[in-house]
Amino acid sequence: MTAESVAQRWPVAFVAAQFAFGNYLRLERLFSDNTYKAYLGDVADLFDYMVSNGADELSDVSISDIREWLANAHSTGIVAATLARRTAAVRVFFRWATKQQLVKENPSLRLRSPKVPKRLPETLSQQEVNELLRSAISYAADIGGALGARDVAILETLYGAGIRVAELSGLNIADIDVARRTIRVLGKGDKQRTVPLGVPALHAIERWLTIRAQLVSDKSGQALFLGGRGARINPRVVRRIVHHAVQAIPDAPDIGPHGLRHAMATHLLEGGADLRSVQEILGHASLATTQLYTHVSDERLRAAFQQAHPRA
């Protein structure tokens, strides 16, 4: 949606509010690109709905209007998780708009979020991860060159550090501390954290760095991982690398980079790591988010018990 197309369809008050709200999300709240775009898109969708129903000012928006807007979205098949995000976006917007005195009263105060059913994330067992990494190392040895070494280092880092795909693509060479066996990660909200890294991942990165020059171009800068044309690697390329590697594991779920993050967290908890430590490693703002992995571990333990115990 371009600014010009919005200006043609919305009253000035809506256009100005959307622009100022975007600056607030970006400059004050320091939202990630994905959240920033999602929240702006959600508010824009509400504005479209209100303008199509004759609204001229933000004060025309009532809680009934917001509920009808959400109900219409639900009727089109939009899932509960997206509705919950839309509700959160509208709450943030009107809280901001009230402070800015763009509206006298906040119409979203009594707005309730839809319940989102908790889904256990698909992940891999420790044996499956070992098979995946062995297969990737074997494939890299067969094809030789920089791309194979890069792909192994990417897989080892995703699993070894449990970082997000955007965090991995944003890594620079200076973020690797070989002596301390850690990496410095820039996470959501531009929050920095230091994450421990295992020996296999460090060795894979060191191997990659010895032949990284084969892909270097004037676009490379200090990026740790490079794409085929020498620029900083795109998250889409990382996803393809993971999907390709997973295909070599029979009956494994078709996970992406986040699946390796799930696997790492689950295996840490299964190995006895405490929840707070895992929270810090993953960079979760809320412990409740990390607690989801305890359910994954419980499921694994229950399955093992039922399979092996004579009186299960």
URGI-V671467 format. One record per helix or strand of 2 or more residues. SS is the DSSP state (@ for helix, = for strand). FROM is the first residue (numbers start at 1). TO is the last residue. If there is no record, write none. Layout:
((SS,FROM,TO) (SS,FROM,TO))
This chain:
((@,3,9) (@,12,28) (@,33,52) (@,58,60) (@,63,75) (@,80,99) (@,126,143) (@,145,161) (@,165,169) (@,173,175) (=,176,177) (=,182,186) (@,188,190) (=,192,196) (@,199,214) (@,235,246) (@,257,270) (@,275,282) (@,287,308))
